[in-house]
């Protein structure tokens, strides 16, 4: 959530950066500022009336001590009027603050200065491309056919049990899944991340804290009886570990990682581009999260991007890194890098990770602060990234490593799978 003081002091810059996002409600900025002016006037009036009432209370005591009871009673009668006015002003101020808060929830984060303007994925900027694309024969199979051929994943059984988008992993398919999770967690630990095991359901406050609410409630599964949400990513519970926390400056950066299943409704998603593992309602992911000093968060973002790239390199997957344009970024991000792997059988790029800096946007909602060298509390910066999401990693591993004899397992995974080949 943007800070009102920043909007007030940087109105033109706020409008300029929102335009990079192609934000459709720029008038909200002036509405928030007008509301803030009303709120500040109400605050001043309440403080003035409260000061008069406090002064009167002291005066009553002095008059009573001096034996001036009639004068004291006259002042006391006036205090009843002040009490009513203070209550009315307090209620009005609370209503204005609530309206301002609700309007602030509608403003997305401001894109970093390096974010290109654009509205569609086609306008994202390719930062780099690494690795050679496999040259497969015409007889090469897409991953959903390989999964059926080698009895790795049963999509129809998942439909029977739950519905489309909830696959059942079997045999070596299940072992490959487990191996990737363990490999990603071990690599995160080597990079200095402290592992967490997290709840898979979160409350409304957690959803607001990281910005999934009110922006993405339609994409989350909701347990109405308990007013809880199934997590769309481990980012939500992991970042909320630090809600209402004041860290010491020398504790930064905080580095956490964790594996969780993730649940997304993905309403309206259908067609060939979401076939097989390309888009699921339930999938596994290892997430990395950092809480960083504002002066160092963009260095941290680059470090996190390199960590994700190192995983793709060790798996031998060709990939590219995109800097997302303003219109393709999430509501909460200031800058996002997407990592995509090349699907050799499908002949297209598949997104496997997003690494984002949210600056103070989440921290302001979370009230996540640190005590700086001057002893003052300051909002921290939060960052997160997929390291990695498994479905499309599995898809590209199966497709890119298929041979006439079977599917070759990347060398780094063999100690985890305990087999080098799927045949």
N, C-alpha and C positions, 0 to 999 in steps of 0.2 A: 504494500500500500504506500502511495506517495505521501510525503509529509506536507501538510498545508503550508507550513512556513516556507518550504522550498517552492511550492507553486506560487505563493504570493510574491516571492522575491525574484522568480524566474519565469513569469507568465509567458513571455514570447518564446523562450527556449522550450518550455513544456509543450506549447502548441506546435512548434517546429518539429520536435521529436515525435509527437503523436502523429503528425502528418506522415512521417516515415513509416509508421505502422498502418497507414491508411485508416486511422481511427475515424469512425463514422459519427461520433458525438462530441466534436470539439467544444460545443457550447457548454458542456458540463464543466469545463474549466472555469468559465466566468460565473456560472451558477454556484459553484463551490466557493469562489472568492466572495461573491455577494452574500452567501450564507455565512461565510466566516466573518464578514464585517458585522452582520447582525449578531452573531454569536459573541464577538468581542465587545460590542456595545452592551449586550445583555449582561455579560460578565462584569463589565465596569460598573453598570448600574447596580447589580447585586452587591458588589464589593462596597460601593458607596453607601447603600442603604444599610448593609451589615455594619459598616464602620459607625454610622450614625446611631444604630441600635446599641452597639457596644459602648459608645461614648455615653449614651443615655443611661445605660445600666450602671456605669461608674458614677454618673451624676446623682442617680437615685440614692446610692449608698452614701455619698457625701452629704446630701440633703437630710437623710435620715439621721446621720451622725450629728448634724448641726441642729436637729430638732425641728427642721422645716418640713413637717409631715404633709401639709397641704400642697406645697410645691412638689414634694416627692410623688404624691398621688397623681398630680397633673401630668408629670413626666411619665409615670407608670401607665397611665391611660393611653398615652401616645405610643408606648412600646407595643401595645396590642396591634395597632395599625401597622407598625413596622414588621411585626412577626408575620401578619397576613401577606404583606407585600413581599417579604423575603421568600415565603413559600411559593407565591405566584411566580416571582422572578426565577426561583430555582427550578420550578417545573418547566417554565418557558425555555430556560437555558438547557435543560436536559433534553427537551424536544429538539432544539436546534442542533445540539451536539449529535444526537441520534441521526437526524436527517443528514448532517454533514458526513457522518461515518458511512451511512448507506450510499451516499453519492461517491465518496472516495473509493468504495469497493468496486465501483463501475469503471474506474480509470485503470488501464493497464500500466505496466512498467514502461519507463522511457527507454528506447533503444540506445545503446552505446553509439558513440560518434562513428564507429567503423561499420555499423550495420547498414547495408545497402537498402535503398528504398525499393519496394516491390510488393506485390500482392499474391503471387503464386509461387509454387516450388520451382518453377522453371526460371525464376528470377534470382534464385539463390546463387551465391558466388562459390565457384570451385576453388578452394585454397590450395589443395595438392592432390595428387593421385600417386598411388604406390603399388608396385607389383605388376606382374604380367597376367593378363586374362588368359585362362586356360583355353586351348583350342580343342574342343571336344568334337568327336565324330557326329554325323547327322543322326546316328542311332542313340545318342545320349538321351537319358530320361530325366524329366523333372523330379524333384525330390518326393512328391506325393506318389509317383509310380515306383521310385526306388524304395520308399518306405513299405509299400505293399509287396514288392518283389522279395525283399529280405525280411519281411515280417517284423518291422521296426516300430511302426506307428499305425494304430487302427483309428481312423477318423470316424467310421460308421459306428463303431462300438461306443465312441464318445457321444455321438448323436443319440444312440439308444439310452444311455445312462442319464445324459443331461440335455444335450442339444448341440447344434453346430458350433464349432469354435472351442470345444473341450476335448482334445484328443487323448487317447490312451497310448502311452509309450510301453513297448513290450521288449523283452529280451535285451539284445544288444542296443536297441534304441533307448531303453530306460537306462542302461549302463552308460551310454554315451552322454545322456542328459546329466546324470549324476557326476560323471567325470568332468564335464565342463564347469559345473557349479564349483566343485572342489578346486579345480585349476584356477578359476577366476578369483576365488577367495584366497588361495595361497599367494597368488601374484599381488593381490591387494595388500596382504599382510607384509610381503616383502617391500612394498612401496610405503609402508608406515601407517596403514589404515588399521584401526582397532575394530574388530568384528563385533556386531550386535545381532542378537536374535530378537525379532520384533513381532508385535501383535499384527494380525492380518485384518483386523477391524479397527476403525478409528471413530472418534466422536466428532461432532460438528465443529467444535473448537479447533481440533487438529486440521480439519479440512479448510477452515478459514485461515489458519495460521500459515499454511504453505500455498494458499491461493487456489486450491481446487474448488472451493466454494467462495462466492456464488457462481463462478465461471463454468465449472464442469460437472455440476451435479447430475446432468442428464447422461454423462458418460460413466457414472459410478453405480455399482449395485448397492441398493439401499435396503437395510434391514429395519423395516418400519416399526416393528414392535419394540425394538430397543433403541431406535434412533441412532443407528450406527451405519457406517459405510465400509464395504470391502475395499481394501487399498488398491488404487490403480498403479502404485509404485511404492517401493520401500522408502522413497524420498519423504513421503508424508509422515510416517511414524518416526523415521530416523531424525529428521530435522526438528520435529516436535519434541524430541528429547530435551531440547534447549529452550523450549517456550518458557517465558518468564524467568530466564536465567541471566545472571550477571557474571560474566567470566573475567578472569584476570588477563591483562594484556599478554603476559608471558605464557598463557595457556594456548594462545593462538599460534598456528592454526590447529583447530580440532579436526581430526581425520577419522571418520567412521565408515565402515562398509558392512553390508549384510545381504544375505540371500533371502528372498521371499517369492512365493507365487504372487502374481499380480492379476487383477481382475478388471476388465474394461468391457463395458457394454458395446462400444463401437457401433452405436445405432446407425442404421442406414448403410452399413458397409456390405457390399456384395459384388459379385462379378469375378472374372478370371484373375484379376490382380490380387485378390485376397484368397486364392485357392491354397489348400494345404496348410503349411505353416506360415504363410505370408501375413495372415492376420487372425488372431485368436482372441477369445474372450477370457481365457485363463492361460497364463504362460509364466515361465520362470525367469528370474532376472537377478543378477548381482549388481547392487547399487553402491556407488561411492558418494559420500557427502563431506564437504568441508565447511567449517565456519572460519572465516579469514578476516584479517585486518583489512580495512578499506583501502589502505595504500598498497596492499600486496595482492588483492584478489584477482587482478588480471594476470599476474605471474602465476598464481595458483591455477587459473583456468587453463593456461597453456600447459602447465605441468599435468593436469588431469587429462587434457587432450592427448598428450604424448603417452600417458599411461595406457589409455584405450588403444591407441595406435600400436603400442608394443604388443598387446594381446593379439591383435589381428596379424601382426608380423610373425609372431611365434606360431600361430595357427596356419601360416602360409596362405592367407587369404588376400587377394588383391582388393584394395579399398581406395576410397577417396574421402576427403574432408570438405564439407560445405560450410560456409558462413551463411546462416539463414537471413533472408531479407526480412524487413520489418513486418510485412503482412503474413509471413509464414511462421513467425516465432510464437511461442506460448504467451499467454496473458501475463505471466509473472517474470519472464526473462528479459535481461538487458542485452545479452549477447549469447547466442547459441551456435555451437559447432555440431553438425550432424556427421556421423561416420556411416558410410554405406559400403557394403561388400558387393562384388560382382557375382551375379548368379549366372553361371556359364550355360546352364540348360535353358533358363528362361530368357537369357540375353538381356538382362536389365539389372539396374542397381537396386539393392534392398537396404533400407535403413536398419542399422543394428545398434546405434547408440546416439544419444543426444547429451552433450555436455554444456551446462549453462551456468552463467553468473547472474544471480538475481540482485546483486548489489544489496541495498537496504530494504528492498521491497517486501521480502518475506520477514526479515528481522523486525521491521516496524510493526507488522501484524503480530508477530510472535513475542514482541517486547524482549528480543534477544540482544543483549548489550554486553559490552566489556568496559572495564574501568581503565581509562587511558593513563598515560604517564603524568598527566596533570591532576589525576584523581577524579576526573569527571566521567560519568557514564556516557558511552557513545554506541550507536547502533553498529553491529557487526555486518559483514557481508556473508551471504550464504551461496554455496555452489553445489551442484550435484551432477552426476553422470551415470549412464548405464555402462557397466563394465563386467559383463555385457548382458544384453537381452538374448535369450537362447534360441527362440524359434527360427529366426532367419539365419543365425549362425549355423544351426544344425542343417537348415536347408542348403546353404552354400557349401558346407563341408561335404554333404552327401553328393551334391551335384558336381562340384569341382573336382572331387577325388575319386569319381567313379572310373572303373577300368573294366575290361572284358571279364576279369576274374572276380571282381567285387569292388568294395569301397575301401580305400586305403585310409587309415587313421593317422592324423598328424603325429609326428614323433613325440612332441611334448605331452600328448594325451595318453600315450601308451602306458606309462606308469600308473595312470588313473583307471583306464579302461581294462587293462591287463589283457588286451588283445590288439593286434596291429592291423587286423583286416576284418571286414564284414563280408561274408560270402555265404 
